[in-house]
């Protein structure tokens, strides 16, 4: 790989306003979520900020954009349609990939509506990766020397729970995909909503099978894992074959105000290239300098495994 591959990572945009909340969709969890939105989250997560962040990201002329979930708030059909329009403004499915978050697959009683159907064009396998898998995920998108592997950690949960799960079938196919892509020499970038390593989130918010995910990563390897969910910039490491695998989380891309220790809206601009057989990753974090400020570079760093 002679040229770098530029990848934008966005997450947790929580697009408003909430519309189409018909009585047939009401249940306890949605009622509590709607009250939470009205009492504060709607002030924090603003569509105008998400649009500004997206516009700044597009000005960087990325090769691809990855969105790691929580485009919606209450998992409503109207939210799915609105988020699809927002994705179209980011780019066509050849330039944008999405995985669902817990707010996208929120709870039941939707009469068949699903973000997995509405956003399906942005969660498809590349034409060169057709295997007829028994589950939709993982999907694999091949972009030059980079392979994006999309996972679905979102499952319906009861009130006050935002946990996720991959399940044995998805984990098995994930490991097989990592092995095949690694043998083919691709730079493997994993997309997942929940922080995927043990201890990165409390049980009610975490990935139930995080230990199993870590075992797969240690056995099969990857070059980068991207996630959202915690609304904070995070960096952890997993080890494969003596090399560190960076597990990188990003803050919300729509936060207009600091909230419970969460920063203002941000996104990651990643540049990946191979040098002497080693994948080099430079991460530039861009975001709001203040609630009414410009979008600036907040941080720059090379993702090098600690010794």
ZADO-1210 file (C-alpha; in nm, 4 decimals, padded with zeros to 6 digits):
<atoms>
<atom x="00.0000" y="00.0000" z="00.0000" code="UNK" pos="1"/>
<atom x="00.1777" y="00.3129" z="-00.1212" code="UNK" pos="2"/>
<atom x="-00.0889" y="00.5792" z="-00.0598" code="UNK" pos="3"/>
<atom x="-00.2682" y="00.6368" z="00.2683" code="UNK" pos="4"/>
<atom x="-00.6357" y="00.5554" z="00.3039" code="UNK" pos="5"/>
<atom x="-00.8369" y="00.8295" z="00.4745" code="UNK" pos="6"/>
<atom x="-01.1264" y="00.7121" z="00.6897" code="UNK" pos="7"/>
<atom x="-01.3708" y="00.9314" z="00.8824" code="UNK" pos="8"/>
<atom x="-01.5255" y="00.7832" z="01.1976" code="UNK" pos="9"/>
<atom x="-01.8566" y="00.9309" z="01.3207" code="UNK" pos="10"/>
<atom x="-02.0866" y="00.7977" z="01.5897" code="UNK" pos="11"/>
<atom x="-02.3844" y="00.8631" z="01.8156" code="UNK" pos="12"/>
<atom x="-02.5410" y="01.1481" z="01.6196" code="UNK" pos="13"/>
<atom x="-02.8850" y="01.0964" z="01.7810" code="UNK" pos="14"/>
<atom x="-03.0635" y="01.2873" z="01.5091" code="UNK" pos="15"/>
<atom x="-03.3652" y="01.4970" z="01.6038" code="UNK" pos="16"/>
<atom x="-03.6343" y="01.6000" z="01.6088" code="UNK" pos="17"/>
<atom x="-03.8287" y="01.2945" z="01.7225" code="UNK" pos="18"/>
<atom x="-04.1382" y="01.2566" z="01.5068" code="UNK" pos="19"/>
<atom x="-04.3963" y="00.9906" z="01.4286" code="UNK" pos="20"/>
<atom x="-04.4317" y="00.8742" z="01.7892" code="UNK" pos="21"/>
<atom x="-04.7760" y="00.7133" z="01.7360" code="UNK" pos="22"/>
<atom x="-04.9615" y="00.5365" z="02.0194" code="UNK" pos="23"/>
<atom x="-04.8990" y="00.1960" z="01.8615" code="UNK" pos="24"/>
<atom x="-04.5266" y="00.2406" z="01.9321" code="UNK" pos="25"/>
<atom x="-04.5653" y="00.3362" z="02.2989" code="UNK" pos="26"/>
<atom x="-04.4178" y="00.1183" z="02.5703" code="UNK" pos="27"/>
<atom x="-04.2443" y="00.1885" z="02.8998" code="UNK" pos="28"/>
<atom x="-03.8945" y="00.2142" z="02.7542" code="UNK" pos="29"/>
<atom x="-03.9938" y="00.4521" z="02.4746" code="UNK" pos="30"/>
<atom x="-04.1938" y="00.6660" z="02.7161" code="UNK" pos="31"/>
<atom x="-03.8932" y="00.6975" z="02.9472" code="UNK" pos="32"/>
<atom x="-03.6627" y="00.7658" z="02.6520" code="UNK" pos="33"/>
<atom x="-03.8934" y="01.0362" z="02.5205" code="UNK" pos="34"/>
<atom x="-03.9055" y="01.2047" z="02.8623" code="UNK" pos="35"/>
<atom x="-03.5259" y="01.1890" z="02.8788" code="UNK" pos="36"/>
<atom x="-03.5048" y="01.3529" z="02.5346" code="UNK" pos="37"/>
<atom x="-03.7436" y="01.6299" z="02.6335" code="UNK" pos="38"/>
<atom x="-03.5697" y="01.6924" z="02.9658" code="UNK" pos="39"/>
<atom x="-03.2147" y="01.7226" z="02.8326" code="UNK" pos="40"/>
<atom x="-03.0886" y="01.4995" z="02.5551" code="UNK" pos="41"/>
<atom x="-03.2717" y="01.7012" z="02.2907" code="UNK" pos="42"/>
<atom x="-03.0805" y="02.0109" z="02.4019" code="UNK" pos="43"/>
<atom x="-02.7460" y="01.8295" z="02.3972" code="UNK" pos="44"/>
<atom x="-02.7789" y="01.6472" z="02.0647" code="UNK" pos="45"/>
<atom x="-02.8588" y="01.8971" z="01.7913" code="UNK" pos="46"/>
<atom x="-02.9085" y="01.8206" z="01.4234" code="UNK" pos="47"/>
<atom x="-02.7409" y="02.1476" z="01.3237" code="UNK" pos="48"/>
<atom x="-02.4218" y="02.0373" z="01.5016" code="UNK" pos="49"/>
<atom x="-02.4312" y="01.6937" z="01.3373" code="UNK" pos="50"/>
<atom x="-02.4668" y="01.8651" z="01.0001" code="UNK" pos="51"/>
<atom x="-02.1693" y="02.0951" z="01.0711" code="UNK" pos="52"/>
<atom x="-01.9533" y="01.8016" z="01.1790" code="UNK" pos="53"/>
<atom x="-02.0542" y="01.6064" z="00.8671" code="UNK" pos="54"/>
<atom x="-01.9755" y="01.9026" z="00.6412" code="UNK" pos="55"/>
<atom x="-01.6318" y="01.9437" z="00.7986" code="UNK" pos="56"/>
<atom x="-01.5631" y="01.5730" z="00.7569" code="UNK" pos="57"/>
<atom x="-01.6584" y="01.5870" z="00.3898" code="UNK" pos="58"/>
<atom x="-01.4213" y="01.8795" z="00.3360" code="UNK" pos="59"/>
<atom x="-01.1347" y="01.6463" z="00.4317" code="UNK" pos="60"/>
<atom x="-01.2109" y="01.4423" z="00.1157" code="UNK" pos="61"/>
<atom x="-01.2076" y="01.1024" z="00.2908" code="UNK" pos="62"/>
<atom x="-01.1930" y="00.7774" z="00.0992" code="UNK" pos="63"/>
<atom x="-01.4692" y="00.6392" z="00.3207" code="UNK" pos="64"/>
<atom x="-01.6925" y="00.7292" z="00.6163" code="UNK" pos="65"/>
<atom x="-01.7820" y="00.4844" z="00.8941" code="UNK" pos="66"/>
<atom x="-02.0787" y="00.5549" z="01.1242" code="UNK" pos="67"/>
<atom x="-02.0875" y="00.3331" z="01.4320" code="UNK" pos="68"/>
<atom x="-02.4500" y="00.3572" z="01.5347" code="UNK" pos="69"/>
<atom x="-02.7087" y="00.5507" z="01.7323" code="UNK" pos="70"/>
<atom x="-02.8425" y="00.7632" z="01.4507" code="UNK" pos="71"/>
<atom x="-03.1868" y="00.7333" z="01.6109" code="UNK" pos="72"/>
<atom x="-03.3148" y="00.7922" z="01.9646" code="UNK" pos="73"/>
<atom x="-03.6237" y="00.5774" z="02.0198" code="UNK" pos="74"/>
<atom x="-03.5946" y="00.3383" z="01.7263" code="UNK" pos="75"/>
<atom x="-03.8957" y="00.4757" z="01.5376" code="UNK" pos="76"/>
<atom x="-03.9708" y="00.4326" z="01.1650" code="UNK" pos="77"/>
<atom x="-03.9742" y="00.8104" z="01.1151" code="UNK" pos="78"/>
<atom x="-03.6286" y="00.8307" z="01.2690" code="UNK" pos="79"/>
<atom x="-03.5035" y="00.5568" z="01.0353" code="UNK" pos="80"/>
<atom x="-03.6289" y="00.7511" z="00.7335" code="UNK" pos="81"/>
<atom x="-03.4773" y="01.0784" z="00.8566" code="UNK" pos="82"/>
<atom x="-03.1433" y="00.9127" z="00.9278" code="UNK" pos="83"/>
<atom x="-03.1425" y="00.7558" z="00.5816" code="UNK" pos="84"/>
<atom x="-03.1663" y="01.1030" z="00.4311" code="UNK" pos="85"/>
<atom x="-02.8773" y="01.2169" z="00.6504" code="UNK" pos="86"/>
<atom x="-02.6698" y="00.9204" z="00.5310" code="UNK" pos="87"/>
<atom x="-02.7472" y="01.0052" z="00.1704" code="UNK" pos="88"/>
<atom x="-02.6137" y="01.3559" z="00.2313" code="UNK" pos="89"/>
<atom x="-02.2903" y="01.2002" z="00.3607" code="UNK" pos="90"/>
<atom x="-02.2493" y="00.9939" z="00.0456" code="UNK" pos="91"/>
<atom x="-02.3658" y="00.6903" z="-00.1438" code="UNK" pos="92"/>
<atom x="-02.3202" y="00.3379" z="-00.0028" code="UNK" pos="93"/>
<atom x="-01.9897" y="00.3017" z="-00.1860" code="UNK" pos="94"/>
<atom x="-01.8511" y="00.5827" z="00.0316" code="UNK" pos="95"/>
<atom x="-02.0357" y="00.5280" z="00.3615" code="UNK" pos="96"/>
<atom x="-02.0781" y="00.2269" z="00.5921" code="UNK" pos="97"/>
<atom x="-02.3045" y="00.1987" z="00.8990" code="UNK" pos="98"/>
<atom x="-02.3571" y="-00.0396" z="01.1877" code="UNK" pos="99"/>
<atom x="-02.6596" y="-00.0107" z="01.4212" code="UNK" pos="100"/>
<atom x="-02.6509" y="00.1065" z="01.7817" code="UNK" pos="101"/>
<atom x="-02.8722" y="00.0313" z="02.0802" code="UNK" pos="102"/>
<atom x="-03.0907" y="00.3381" z="02.0125" code="UNK" pos="103"/>
<atom x="-03.1435" y="00.2141" z="01.6554" code="UNK" pos="104"/>
<atom x="-03.2655" y="-00.1285" z="01.7705" code="UNK" pos="105"/>
<atom x="-03.4310" y="00.0026" z="02.0838" code="UNK" pos="106"/>
<atom x="-03.7268" y="-00.2130" z="02.1731" code="UNK" pos="107"/>
<atom x="-04.0143" y="-00.4012" z="02.0104" code="UNK" pos="108"/>
<atom x="-04.3617" y="-00.3142" z="01.8779" code="UNK" pos="109"/>
<atom x="-04.2685" y="-00.1711" z="01.5398" code="UNK" pos="110"/>
<atom x="-04.4769" y="-00.3930" z="01.3168" code="UNK" pos="111"/>
<atom x="-04.1821" y="-00.5049" z="01.1078" code="UNK" pos="112"/>
<atom x="-04.0059" y="-00.1686" z="01.0611" code="UNK" pos="113"/>
<atom x="-03.6309" y="-00.1933" z="01.1116" code="UNK" pos="114"/>
<atom x="-03.3215" y="00.0171" z="01.0576" code="UNK" pos="115"/>
<atom x="-03.1673" y="-00.3015" z="00.9180" code="UNK" pos="116"/>
<atom x="-03.4084" y="-00.2745" z="00.6260" code="UNK" pos="117"/>
<atom x="-03.4195" y="00.1046" z="00.5850" code="UNK" pos="118"/>
<atom x="-03.0412" y="00.1425" z="00.5990" code="UNK" pos="119"/>
<atom x="-02.9657" y="-00.1856" z="00.4204" code="UNK" pos="120"/>
<atom x="-02.7763" y="-00.0234" z="00.1281" code="UNK" pos="121"/>
<atom x="-02.5205" y="00.1059" z="00.3803" code="UNK" pos="122"/>
<atom x="-02.4739" y="-00.2370" z="00.5422" code="UNK" pos="123"/>
<atom x="-02.4028" y="-00.4604" z="00.2435" code="UNK" pos="124"/>
<atom x="-02.1196" y="-00.6907" z="00.1468" code="UNK" pos="125"/>
<atom x="-01.8973" y="-00.5877" z="-00.1398" code="UNK" pos="126"/>
<atom x="-01.9593" y="-00.7719" z="-00.4640" code="UNK" pos="127"/>
<atom x="-01.6276" y="-00.9518" z="-00.4123" code="UNK" pos="128"/>
<atom x="-01.7484" y="-01.0898" z="-00.0779" code="UNK" pos="129"/>
<atom x="-02.0620" y="-01.2938" z="-00.1377" code="UNK" pos="130"/>
<atom x="-02.0850" y="-01.6042" z="00.0767" code="UNK" pos="131"/>
<atom x="-02.4573" y="-01.6405" z="00.1552" code="UNK" pos="132"/>
<atom x="-02.4061" y="-01.6082" z="00.5317" code="UNK" pos="133"/>
<atom x="-02.6919" y="-01.7311" z="00.7524" code="UNK" pos="134"/>
<atom x="-02.6896" y="-01.3977" z="00.9390" code="UNK" pos="135"/>
<atom x="-02.6701" y="-01.0466" z="00.7927" code="UNK" pos="136"/>
<atom x="-02.3688" y="-00.9575" z="01.0026" code="UNK" pos="137"/>
<atom x="-02.0782" y="-00.9391" z="00.9777" code="UNK" pos="138"/>
<atom x="-02.0735" y="-00.7658" z="00.6425" code="UNK" pos="139"/>
<atom x="-01.7467" y="-00.6948" z="00.4613" code="UNK" pos="140"/>
<atom x="-01.6763" y="-00.3902" z="00.2458" code="UNK" pos="141"/>
<atom x="-01.3547" y="-00.3988" z="00.0410" code="UNK" pos="142"/>
<atom x="-01.2046" y="-00.0559" z="-00.0258" code="UNK" pos="143"/>
<atom x="-00.8706" y="-00.0815" z="-00.2015" code="UNK" pos="144"/>
<atom x="-00.6349" y="-00.2454" z="00.0507" code="UNK" pos="145"/>
<atom x="-00.8753" y="-00.1853" z="00.3400" code="UNK" pos="146"/>
<atom x="-01.1498" y="-00.4251" z="00.4492" code="UNK" pos="147"/>
<atom x="-01.4273" y="-00.2877" z="00.6702" code="UNK" pos="148"/>
<atom x="-01.5989" y="-00.5531" z="00.8831" code="UNK" pos="149"/>
<atom x="-01.9378" y="-00.4390" z="01.0178" code="UNK" pos="150"/>
<atom x="-02.0840" y="-00.6035" z="01.3284" code="UNK" pos="151"/>
<atom x="-02.4253" y="-00.5723" z="01.4909" code="UNK" pos="152"/>
<atom x="-02.4083" y="-00.5529" z="01.8708" code="UNK" pos="153"/>
<atom x="-02.7560" y="-00.3976" z="01.9078" code="UNK" pos="154"/>
<atom x="-03.0413" y="-00.5994" z="02.0577" code="UNK" pos="155"/>
<atom x="-03.3762" y="-00.4868" z="02.2065" code="UNK" pos="156"/>
<atom x="-03.3393" y="-00.4302" z="02.5804" code="UNK" pos="157"/>
<atom x="-03.5686" y="-00.3500" z="02.8756" code="UNK" pos="158"/>
<atom x="-03.5881" y="-00.0057" z="03.0403" code="UNK" pos="159"/>
<atom x="-03.2662" y="00.1286" z="03.1929" code="UNK" pos="160"/>
<atom x="-03.0544" y="-00.1209" z="02.9948" code="UNK" pos="161"/>
<atom x="-02.8381" y="-00.0281" z="02.6943" code="UNK" pos="162"/>
<atom x="-02.6292" y="-00.3436" z="02.6722" code="UNK" pos="163"/>
<atom x="-02.5387" y="-00.5276" z="02.3528" code="UNK" pos="164"/>
<atom x="-02.4598" y="-00.8775" z="02.2328" code="UNK" pos="165"/>
<atom x="-02.3029" y="-01.0298" z="01.9224" code="UNK" pos="166"/>
<atom x="-02.3993" y="-01.3951" z="01.9701" code="UNK" pos="167"/>
<atom x="-02.2136" y="-01.7145" z="01.8860" code="UNK" pos="168"/>
<atom x="-02.3093" y="-01.7264" z="01.5161" code="UNK" pos="169"/>
<atom x="-02.1918" y="-01.3729" z="01.4434" code="UNK" pos="170"/>
<atom x="-01.8709" y="-01.4209" z="01.6438" code="UNK" pos="171"/>
<atom x="-01.7886" y="-01.7392" z="01.4524" code="UNK" pos="172"/>
<atom x="-01.8386" y="-01.5711" z="01.1164" code="UNK" pos="173"/>
<atom x="-01.6462" y="-01.2670" z="01.2387" code="UNK" pos="174"/>
<atom x="-01.3446" y="-01.4827" z="01.3229" code="UNK" pos="175"/>
<atom x="-01.3624" y="-01.6592" z="00.9863" code="UNK" pos="176"/>
<atom x="-01.3785" y="-01.3256" z="00.8038" code="UNK" pos="177"/>
<atom x="-01.0813" y="-01.1854" z="00.9973" code="UNK" pos="178"/>
<atom x="-00.8737" y="-01.4938" z="00.9156" code="UNK" pos="179"/>
<atom x="-00.9609" y="-01.4889" z="00.5468" code="UNK" pos="180"/>
<atom x="-00.8998" y="-01.1153" z="00.5116" code="UNK" pos="181"/>
<atom x="-00.5751" y="-01.1359" z="00.7062" code="UNK" pos="182"/>
<atom x="-00.4471" y="-01.4145" z="00.4821" code="UNK" pos="183"/>
<atom x="-00.5312" y="-01.1950" z="00.1816" code="UNK" pos="184"/>
<atom x="-00.3245" y="-00.9080" z="00.3216" code="UNK" pos="185"/>
<atom x="-00.6009" y="-00.6532" z="00.3853" code="UNK" pos="186"/>
<atom x="-00.5896" y="-00.3827" z="00.6513" code="UNK" pos="187"/>
<atom x="-00.8839" y="-00.4976" z="00.8627" code="UNK" pos="188"/>
<atom x="-01.0993" y="-00.2283" z="01.0267" code="UNK" pos="189"/>
<atom x="-01.3778" y="-00.3538" z="01.2531" code="UNK" pos="190"/>
<atom x="-01.6929" y="-00.1436" z="01.3075" code="UNK" pos="191"/>
<atom x="-01.9067" y="-00.2038" z="01.6186" code="UNK" pos="192"/>
<atom x="-02.1278" y="00.0194" z="01.8301" code="UNK" pos="193"/>
<atom x="-02.0606" y="-00.1013" z="02.1851" code="UNK" pos="194"/>
<atom x="-01.7124" y="-00.0772" z="02.3402" code="UNK" pos="195"/>
<atom x="-01.6031" y="-00.4339" z="02.2689" code="UNK" pos="196"/>
<atom x="-01.3488" y="-00.5176" z="02.5395" code="UNK" pos="197"/>
<atom x="-01.4234" y="-00.6316" z="02.8946" code="UNK" pos="198"/>
<atom x="-01.4516" y="-00.3488" z="03.1467" code="UNK" pos="199"/>
<atom x="-01.5053" y="-00.0679" z="02.8930" code="UNK" pos="200"/>
<atom x="-01.8651" y="-00.0139" z="03.0042" code="UNK" pos="201"/>
<atom x="-02.0732" y="-00.1273" z="03.3034" code="UNK" pos="202"/>
<atom x="-02.2860" y="-00.4420" z="03.2567" code="UNK" pos="203"/>
<atom x="-02.6095" y="-00.2531" z="03.1871" code="UNK" pos="204"/>
<atom x="-02.4355" y="-00.0633" z="02.9054" code="UNK" pos="205"/>
<atom x="-02.1652" y="-00.3037" z="02.7976" code="UNK" pos="206"/>
<atom x="-02.1192" y="-00.5828" z="02.5455" code="UNK" pos="207"/>
<atom x="-02.2351" y="-00.9048" z="02.7089" code="UNK" pos="208"/>
<atom x="-01.9898" y="-01.1190" z="02.5122" code="UNK" pos="209"/>
<atom x="-01.6954" y="-00.8779" z="02.5288" code="UNK" pos="210"/>
<atom x="-01.4653" y="-01.1520" z="02.6578" code="UNK" pos="211"/>
<atom x="-01.5500" y="-01.3703" z="02.3585" code="UNK" pos="212"/>
<atom x="-01.4898" y="-01.0741" z="02.1223" code="UNK" pos="213"/>
<atom x="-01.1477" y="-01.0151" z="02.2798" code="UNK" pos="214"/>
<atom x="-01.0621" y="-01.3842" z="02.2388" code="UNK" pos="215"/>
<atom x="-01.1504" y="-01.3689" z="01.8679" code="UNK" pos="216"/>
<atom x="-00.9398" y="-01.0570" z="01.8215" code="UNK" pos="217"/>
<atom x="-00.6435" y="-01.2147" z="01.9993" code="UNK" pos="218"/>
<atom x="-00.6667" y="-01.5279" z="01.7844" code="UNK" pos="219"/>
<atom x="-00.7454" y="-01.3810" z="01.4431" code="UNK" pos="220"/>
<atom x="-00.6158" y="-01.0235" z="01.4656" code="UNK" pos="221"/>
<atom x="-00.7212" y="-00.6951" z="01.3089" code="UNK" pos="222"/>
<atom x="-00.5498" y="-00.3658" z="01.2442" code="UNK" pos="223"/>
<atom x="-00.8106" y="-00.1332" z="01.3988" code="UNK" pos="224"/>
<atom x="-01.1424" y="-00.1531" z="01.5862" code="UNK" pos="225"/>
<atom x="-01.3787" y="00.1477" z="01.5869" code="UNK" pos="226"/>
<atom x="-01.6728" y="00.1935" z="01.8267" code="UNK" pos="227"/>
<atom x="-01.9016" y="00.4535" z="01.9824" code="UNK" pos="228"/>
<atom x="-02.1658" y="00.4273" z="02.2579" code="UNK" pos="229"/>
<atom x="-01.9807" y="00.5925" z="02.5493" code="UNK" pos="230"/>
<atom x="-01.9832" y="00.9426" z="02.3917" code="UNK" pos="231"/>
<atom x="-01.6151" y="00.9804" z="02.4784" code="UNK" pos="232"/>
<atom x="-01.2814" y="00.9483" z="02.3024" code="UNK" pos="233"/>
<atom x="-01.1327" y="00.6170" z="02.4143" code="UNK" pos="234"/>
<atom x="-00.8266" y="00.4106" z="02.3265" code="UNK" pos="235"/>
<atom x="-00.7605" y="00.0576" z="02.4484" code="UNK" pos="236"/>
<atom x="-00.5402" y="-00.2215" z="02.3181" code="UNK" pos="237"/>
<atom x="-00.5734" y="-00.5899" z="02.2422" code="UNK" pos="238"/>
<atom x="-00.2772" y="-00.8087" z="02.1453" code="UNK" pos="239"/>
<atom x="-00.2473" y="-01.0425" z="01.8483" code="UNK" pos="240"/>
<atom x="00.0740" y="-01.2199" z="01.7493" code="UNK" pos="241"/>
<atom x="00.2795" y="-00.9853" z="01.9627" code="UNK" pos="242"/>
<atom x="00.1348" y="-00.6698" z="01.8077" code="UNK" pos="243"/>
<atom x="-00.1129" y="-00.4276" z="01.9552" code="UNK" pos="244"/>
<atom x="-00.4577" y="-00.3848" z="01.8009" code="UNK" pos="245"/>
<atom x="-00.5976" y="-00.0355" z="01.8758" code="UNK" pos="246"/>
<atom x="-00.9607" y="-00.0236" z="01.9903" code="UNK" pos="247"/>
<atom x="-01.0698" y="00.3343" z="01.9321" code="UNK" pos="248"/>
<atom x="-01.3887" y="00.5009" z="02.0539" code="UNK" pos="249"/>
<atom x="-01.5197" y="00.8395" z="01.9471" code="UNK" pos="250"/>
<atom x="-01.7387" y="01.1000" z="02.1150" code="UNK" pos="251"/>
<atom x="-02.0841" y="01.1959" z="01.9897" code="UNK" pos="252"/>
<atom x="-02.0893" y="01.3845" z="01.6595" code="UNK" pos="253"/>
<atom x="-02.3858" y="01.6014" z="01.7614" code="UNK" pos="254"/>
<atom x="-02.3156" y="01.7224" z="02.1171" code="UNK" pos="255"/>
<atom x="-02.3796" y="02.0973" z="02.1264" code="UNK" pos="256"/>
<atom x="-02.3133" y="02.1183" z="02.5011" code="UNK" pos="257"/>
<atom x="-02.0901" y="01.9306" z="02.7425" code="UNK" pos="258"/>
<atom x="-02.2970" y="01.6735" z="02.9301" code="UNK" pos="259"/>
<atom x="-02.2017" y="01.4472" z="03.2220" code="UNK" pos="260"/>
<atom x="-01.8338" y="01.4705" z="03.1389" code="UNK" pos="261"/>
<atom x="-01.8909" y="01.4041" z="02.7686" code="UNK" pos="262"/>
<atom x="-01.7101" y="01.6443" z="02.5329" code="UNK" pos="263"/>
<atom x="-01.8532" y="01.8618" z="02.2590" code="UNK" pos="264"/>
<atom x="-01.9135" y="01.7085" z="01.9173" code="UNK" pos="265"/>
<atom x="-01.6138" y="01.5369" z="01.7611" code="UNK" pos="266"/>
<atom x="-01.5076" y="01.2906" z="01.4961" code="UNK" pos="267"/>
<atom x="-01.1916" y="01.1010" z="01.4048" code="UNK" pos="268"/>
<atom x="-01.0011" y="01.1506" z="01.0807" code="UNK" pos="269"/>
<atom x="-00.7833" y="00.8425" z="01.0325" code="UNK" pos="270"/>
<atom x="-00.5046" y="00.7896" z="00.7827" code="UNK" pos="271"/>
<atom x="-00.3906" y="00.4324" z="00.7325" code="UNK" pos="272"/>
<atom x="-00.0958" y="00.3029" z="00.5337" code="UNK" pos="273"/>
<atom x="00.1474" y="00.0133" z="00.5294" code="UNK" pos="274"/>
<atom x="00.5186" y="00.0654" z="00.5810" code="UNK" pos="275"/>
<atom x="00.7655" y="-00.2237" z="00.5923" code="UNK" pos="276"/>
<atom x="00.4765" y="-00.4630" z="00.6417" code="UNK" pos="277"/>
<atom x="00.3406" y="-00.2744" z="00.9431" code="UNK" pos="278"/>
<atom x="00.0133" y="-00.0808" z="00.9415" code="UNK" pos="279"/>
<atom x="00.0622" y="00.2813" z="01.0458" code="UNK" pos="280"/>
<atom x="-00.2410" y="00.4751" z="01.1717" code="UNK" pos="281"/>
<atom x="-00.2527" y="00.8494" z="01.2311" code="UNK" pos="282"/>
<atom x="-00.5573" y="00.9798" z="01.4158" code="UNK" pos="283"/>
<atom x="-00.6652" y="01.3426" z="01.4014" code="UNK" pos="284"/>
<atom x="-00.9593" y="01.4357" z="01.6228" code="UNK" pos="285"/>
<atom x="-01.1645" y="01.7300" z="01.5021" code="UNK" pos="286"/>
<atom x="-01.4539" y="01.8938" z="01.6839" code="UNK" pos="287"/>
<atom x="-01.6182" y="02.2010" z="01.8296" code="UNK" pos="288"/>
<atom x="-01.3787" y="02.4365" z="02.0080" code="UNK" pos="289"/>
<atom x="-01.6689" y="02.5746" z="02.2144" code="UNK" pos="290"/>
<atom x="-02.0507" y="02.5531" z="02.1958" code="UNK" pos="291"/>
<atom x="-02.0574" y="02.8457" z="01.9515" code="UNK" pos="292"/>
<atom x="-01.7060" y="02.7973" z="01.8153" code="UNK" pos="293"/>
<atom x="-01.5430" y="02.6673" z="01.5008" code="UNK" pos="294"/>
<atom x="-01.4594" y="02.3062" z="01.4240" code="UNK" pos="295"/>
<atom x="-01.0880" y="02.2665" z="01.4864" code="UNK" pos="296"/>
<atom x="-00.8249" y="01.9990" z="01.5371" code="UNK" pos="297"/>
<atom x="-00.8531" y="01.8874" z="01.8993" code="UNK" pos="298"/>
<atom x="-00.5805" y="01.6229" z="01.9019" code="UNK" pos="299"/>
<atom x="-00.3335" y="01.4391" z="01.6810" code="UNK" pos="300"/>
<atom x="-00.1611" y="01.1122" z="01.7568" code="UNK" pos="301"/>
<atom x="-00.0128" y="00.8045" z="01.5977" code="UNK" pos="302"/>
<atom x="-00.1717" y="00.4857" z="01.7229" code="UNK" pos="303"/>
<atom x="00.1330" y="00.2976" z="01.8438" code="UNK" pos="304"/>
<atom x="00.0979" y="00.0050" z="02.0812" code="UNK" pos="305"/>
<atom x="00.2468" y="00.0666" z="02.4269" code="UNK" pos="306"/>
<atom x="00.5685" y="-00.1208" z="02.4913" code="UNK" pos="307"/>
</atoms>
